[in-house]
């Protein structure tokens, strides 16, 4: 079985048949029998981007078993089968139903098979074939990395490579000229050129000068189809910068410079400046200056200002108008960095002449030989100690005498004095470095004629002398638990010193001699200006002694050595099992002295005597007898007030003046509590009124007392038991007095009072006999 395949490529049809094989074999004189074969394949081609009205015929499949009666059906499967590629199952014609883009997919793999139409039984085995999408020029070149930036040295030779630009084309480079690119320059001529095949940009002009033009904008084009007409193109921009080279020598704007200097100028002062210009950049534009000739080469010097790159002419030696009135200098400016490539363009230097004229000075104030002075003097130095000397001179020709003084506003406390003639500064008293380590004063120098002055700063440092003893750095108490174990460090002490510590100088610690052999605490010097305090024993009790004072001597090992004794307070505290402090007593106890046993016994004896006196006093008070009833001559009414009984009622207002109801204690506006002792006393509120002393309105009086009790923050609610020393009558509630009850027809018998003993004799006499009691009561009423 043989398959004939019709191939259409760009409208051309190709036909392959097995008859050619038979004819070729017949020509050779051989009789060949056709063997049964499967498919015979060539590639199919379809052009991309086809936009015709009808589907594109890709090719035709035909099998030798196909007799044209329609019993064979052709089947197509694979990439795009049924969507992009369709087949006529009767004729085997394959069509492309969609526009294809090679840049999306360059080829498709399909499978063809011939089957029986009625049974779908394969007549030949399936076989694959490829449909390739044929490229057309539909993609322009692109510069993927543009725009570009490049640098090239100025004055480069023609043909110097600047950079290479590369464009890409998405079309098929293996088919036709669609991806064959040619480069050209659209902008940037005649300065630069580009190689058509490689895209390398090169310089096209010689001696391109950066100082004339530094940047160039170049446009490069890439065109496909080998650059022929009809090709597509793309462009990119290239910014090319010329870098600097040392191709310019320095140049002074003037050949001769004129300067002046006064004869009163001191060495080091500036006379004038000049500058050689160099248009080059960076190191290429640096200029070095030097004096090469002239009669003033020993009187002046030259330096370079690092910021402005100017040559600075300075006075090297003092000049004198009377000796020489002008000097000549020759200055050279040259480039320190010269490019060997441009040596022929030299020389890279220039010269100029300076004329310096000396001016006669005007009358100027004195000038100190130094801009400022710094002296040192030891602290505690005696009065009159020399600190230092300042010196000023008159720079005028007259050279007038100079007088010195210290302005008082710079030395308010007058620590220093100065000799007005020679400038010697001395102390007026000992100085204390710890109080003021530096003294900054001013000294003025004044010409006698004319009165011109000038001031200079004088800084005086007070040098330290070891005159302060060391002391504890902190004065905190040390809290120690009662259960502290022997050998435990309870504190690490350190020291400070107001003096300056010398190199390798440190503090040493030791116990004071009076406690050096105590049995409670010890001290270990750590040799690093600290010391550790150790516990020597156990069994401390804050009830026995709660505070210990440990004197410690501290030595600063200075010169001369200073030491001091500082007392460390150690307080014994009650702690829990985790050594957390719970409480501490505050009764002091001095470790060195202590209390003797005799002193403790004396203190206890005093306490016992005081307690005995108190007990005796209380006993005497209890044994004092007081009468249980008043004598006849006593005022019964007063006894009623004393017993604080309830009065007769609000209507009884005729017995005596209402002023007798006033509590004497309330005259000052405050009614004290009688059941408790108040902690604070509060004045009566001003808004509460009080009745007049002579008022007889008992109702108002009682209301006032109730209001006062309500407003008193220290009083509990005892409003219903306010006490008044008043015996009244006519109350609706009746009398509560036992004296009134005996006048009634009562059946009470008080004879049992006779058996109560001598303490109740008067009460038994009063109530035991009825007649006597009534008479006594009547006597009381009459009174």
C-alpha positions, 0 to 999 in steps of 0.5 A, spaced: 500 500 500 502 506 498 500 513 500 501 519 495 502 526 498 500 532 495 504 538 499 503 545 498 508 550 500 507 557 498 502 555 493 506 550 489 504 543 489 508 537 490 507 530 488 510 524 490 508 517 487 511 510 488 511 510 480 517 513 480 520 508 483 518 503 479 520 507 472 527 507 475 527 500 477 525 498 469 530 503 466 535 499 470 532 492 467 530 489 473 523 487 474 521 489 481 515 487 485 512 493 489 512 491 496 507 493 501 509 499 505 505 504 510 505 512 509 511 516 505 512 523 508 515 529 507 514 535 511 508 540 510 508 547 510 503 553 511 505 560 511 504 564 517 499 570 518 495 568 512 489 573 512 485 570 506 478 569 505 478 561 505 482 556 509 489 555 507 490 548 504 496 545 507 496 538 503 492 532 501 493 525 504 491 519 499 492 511 500 493 506 495 487 502 498 483 508 496 479 506 490 475 512 490 468 509 492 468 512 499 469 506 503 476 509 506 475 515 512 481 519 513 482 521 521 487 526 523 489 527 531 495 531 534 497 538 536 491 543 533 487 537 530 480 539 529 481 546 531 487 549 527 487 543 522 481 539 519 481 534 514 476 532 509 475 524 511 473 522 504 478 526 500 484 527 505 485 534 504 488 538 510 486 545 511 488 550 516 482 554 519 486 559 523 491 564 522 498 562 525 504 565 528 511 562 527 513 566 533 508 563 538 509 556 535 513 554 529 511 547 528 505 542 529 506 534 530 500 531 527 498 523 526 494 521 520 490 514 519 486 511 514 480 506 517 474 503 514 468 507 514 463 502 516 467 499 521 473 504 523 478 498 522 485 501 521 487 499 514 494 502 515 498 503 521 498 511 524 504 515 522 506 522 525 508 528 520 510 535 522 506 541 519 511 547 519 509 554 520 513 558 514 516 565 517 514 572 514 518 578 516 513 581 521 517 583 527 521 589 527 528 589 530 528 591 538 534 594 542 532 590 549 537 594 553 537 601 551 538 607 552 545 606 552 550 610 556 558 610 554 564 614 556 570 615 551 576 619 553 577 626 549 582 627 544 581 619 542 584 617 535 579 616 530 576 609 530 577 608 538 571 603 540 566 606 544 561 601 545 557 595 542 549 595 541 545 589 539 538 588 537 534 582 536 529 580 531 523 575 533 523 572 526 526 566 523 534 567 522 534 560 518 529 562 513 530 568 508 533 575 510 527 576 515 532 576 521 538 579 518 540 586 521 544 591 519 546 597 523 546 605 521 547 611 525 541 616 524 544 622 529 551 623 531 555 624 525 560 626 523 563 625 530 561 617 531 560 611 526 557 604 527 559 598 524 553 595 520 554 588 521 557 588 529 553 594 531 560 597 534 560 605 535 567 608 534 569 615 534 569 618 527 573 625 528 580 626 531 581 631 537 574 631 540 575 636 546 571 635 552 572 643 554 569 645 548 563 639 548 562 634 553 556 630 551 553 627 545 547 624 543 547 618 538 541 615 535 543 608 532 538 604 527 537 596 526 534 594 520 532 587 517 532 584 510 539 586 510 538 593 510 534 593 503 528 596 502 521 593 505 525 591 511 523 593 518 527 597 523 528 599 530 532 605 533 535 606 540 539 612 543 546 612 546 549 618 550 556 618 549 560 622 554 567 625 553 572 624 559 577 628 561 585 628 560 590 632 562 591 636 555 591 643 558 597 646 561 595 651 567 595 659 565 596 665 570 591 670 568 596 676 569 603 676 568 605 681 573 601 681 580 602 687 585 601 686 593 602 690 599 604 689 606 605 693 612 611 693 616 608 691 622 605 684 620 608 679 623 611 672 620 606 667 618 601 673 616 598 673 609 600 678 604 596 676 597 593 670 593 594 668 586 591 663 582 593 659 575 587 656 571 587 649 568 580 647 565 582 640 566 578 636 572 580 633 578 587 631 578 588 633 571 587 640 573 591 640 580 596 646 580 602 646 584 606 653 586 613 654 588 617 661 588 623 660 583 626 667 583 626 674 586 630 678 591 624 676 596 625 669 596 628 669 603 622 674 606 616 670 603 613 663 602 608 660 598 603 655 600 596 652 597 589 653 599 586 646 599 579 648 598 580 654 593 587 651 590 590 658 590 597 660 591 597 664 598 603 669 599 605 669 606 610 673 610 616 669 612 620 674 616 619 681 618 620 687 613 622 694 615 620 700 611 626 703 612 631 698 610 627 696 603 621 698 600 619 693 595 621 686 593 620 681 587 618 674 586 617 669 581 612 664 581 611 658 577 605 654 577 605 646 574 601 640 573 603 634 578 600 629 573 602 629 566 599 624 561 605 622 557 601 621 551 600 629 551 607 631 553 608 634 546 603 639 547 607 642 553 610 645 557 604 644 563 607 650 567 606 657 567 610 663 570 608 670 573 611 675 577 609 678 584 611 685 586 611 686 593 611 693 596 612 695 603 608 700 607 610 704 613 606 702 619 601 707 622 601 707 630 598 700 632 597 697 639 602 693 642 602 685 640 603 679 644 608 675 641 604 669 642 596 669 640 595 665 647 598 663 653 597 657 658 601 656 664 601 651 670 601 652 678 600 647 683 594 648 688 596 650 695 602 654 693 603 660 697 601 667 696 606 670 690 608 664 687 610 665 680 605 663 674 608 665 668 610 671 664 607 674 658 610 679 653 608 684 648 611 689 644 610 696 640 611 694 633 611 702 631 618 705 630 617 709 636 617 702 640 613 706 646 613 702 653 608 697 654 604 696 661 600 690 663 594 689 667 589 684 668 582 686 667 578 685 673 572 682 670 576 676 668 579 675 675 573 677 679 576 674 685 583 677 684 586 670 685 592 673 680 596 679 680 601 682 674 607 686 674 605 692 670 612 693 667 615 686 665 608 682 665 610 677 671 603 673 673 603 671 680 598 668 685 595 672 691 592 666 695 593 659 695 589 655 689 584 649 690 584 645 684 578 641 687 574 648 687 576 651 680 581 647 676 582 652 671 582 660 671 581 663 664 583 670 665 585 676 660 592 680 660 592 687 656 598 691 654 597 698 653 602 703 650 603 709 654 603 714 648 598 713 645 593 710 649 592 703 645 591 697 648 591 689 646 588 683 650 591 676 650 587 670 653 591 667 659 589 660 661 592 657 668 591 650 670 591 648 677 596 642 678 593 637 683 596 636 690 594 630 694 590 634 699 584 630 700 583 624 704 579 618 700 572 616 703 566 611 701 563 612 695 556 611 698 554 611 705 548 606 704 547 601 710 549 594 710 543 590 711 545 583 714 541 577 716 541 574 723 542 567 720 548 569 716 553 564 715 561 565 717 565 567 712 560 570 707 561 577 704 556 582 706 559 588 702 564 590 698 566 597 699 569 602 694 572 609 695 572 616 691 578 621 692 577 629 690 584 629 688 586 626 681 588 619 681 596 618 679 598 612 674 597 606 678 595 609 684 589 605 688 586 605 694 587 600 700 583 598 706 584 596 713 580 596 719 581 601 724 586 599 730 580 599 735 576 594 731 582 590 728 581 584 733 574 584 733 570 577 733 564 579 728 567 582 722 573 582 718 576 586 712 580 583 705 583 588 701 582 586 694 587 590 691 583 593 686 581 599 690 575 595 693 575 591 699 570 585 702 567 585 708 566 578 711 562 575 717 567 571 722 561 568 727 554 566 727 548 567 732 547 574 731 540 577 734 537 583 732 534 583 739 541 583 743 544 588 738 541 590 731 546 595 729 554 595 728 559 600 727 565 598 723 571 603 722 575 602 716 581 606 714 582 608 707 589 610 704 590 613 697 597 611 697 599 618 694 604 623 695 603 625 700 599 619 702 592 621 705 588 617 709 581 617 713 577 613 717 570 611 715 564 608 719 560 602 715 554 601 718 551 594 719 544 593 721 542 586 723 535 584 720 530 578 721 530 574 714 526 568 712 529 562 709 531 565 702 535 570 706 529 575 704 529 581 709 523 582 713 524 587 718 530 591 721 531 594 728 533 601 729 536 601 736 544 603 735 549 600 738 557 602 737 561 596 736 568 599 739 565 601 745 559 597 747 555 597 754 558 593 760 554 588 764 554 593 770 551 599 765 545 594 763 543 592 770 543 599 772 538 601 766 534 595 768 534 597 775 531 604 773 526 601 769 523 596 775 523 603 780 519 606 775 514 601 774 513 600 782 512 608 782 506 607 777 503 601 781 503 605 787 500 611 784 494 607 782 493 603 788 493 610 792 488 612 787 483 606 788 484 607 796 481 614 796 474 614 799 468 618 796 462 620 799 456 616 796 451 622 798 451 629 799 451 633 805 445 637 807 448 643 806 450 641 798 446 643 793 442 637 790 441 640 784 448 640 783 448 633 784 443 632 779 448 635 774 454 631 776 450 624 776 448 627 769 440 624 770 435 626 764 431 632 765 424 634 767 422 635 760 422 641 754 416 645 758 420 646 765 423 653 763 421 656 770 426 653 775 432 657 773 435 661 768 436 657 761 444 659 761 445 654 767 443 649 762 449 651 758 455 646 758 461 650 760 466 646 756 462 648 750 463 656 751 468 656 745 464 653 740 466 646 741 462 640 745 467 635 747 465 627 747 465 624 754 465 617 752 472 617 748 477 622 747 477 625 740 484 625 736 482 632 732 478 637 734 473 641 729 470 648 730 463 648 730 461 650 722 459 657 722 452 656 718 449 653 725 446 658 729 447 658 737 441 661 742 443 667 746 445 666 753 439 669 756 434 665 752 429 661 755 427 657 749 429 650 750 426 647 744 431 652 740 437 650 744 436 642 744 435 643 736 442 647 736 445 641 740 443 636 735 445 640 729 452 641 732 452 633 734 450 631 727 456 636 724 461 633 728 465 628 724 468 625 730 462 624 734 458 617 733 450 617 733 449 619 740 443 624 739 438 621 743 442 621 749 445 628 749 446 630 757 443 636 760 444 638 767 437 640 768 431 638 772 425 639 769 417 638 770 411 637 766 414 632 761 410 628 757 414 622 758 415 623 766 421 623 770 426 618 770 429 620 777 429 615 783 429 621 787 422 623 784 420 616 785 420 616 792 415 621 793 410 616 789 406 611 792 411 605 791 411 598 794 418 598 793 422 595 799 429 598 800 431 595 807 435 590 804 440 595 803 442 595 810 445 588 809 450 591 804 455 593 808 458 600 810 459 602 803 452 603 802 450 606 809 448 612 806 444 609 801 440 605 806 439 611 810 436 615 805 431 609 802 431 604 807 426 608 812 420 611 808 419 616 812 426 619 812 427 618 805 420 622 804 423 628 808 430 628 805 426 628 798 422 634 801 428 637 803 431 636 797 425 639 793 425 645 798 432 647 797 
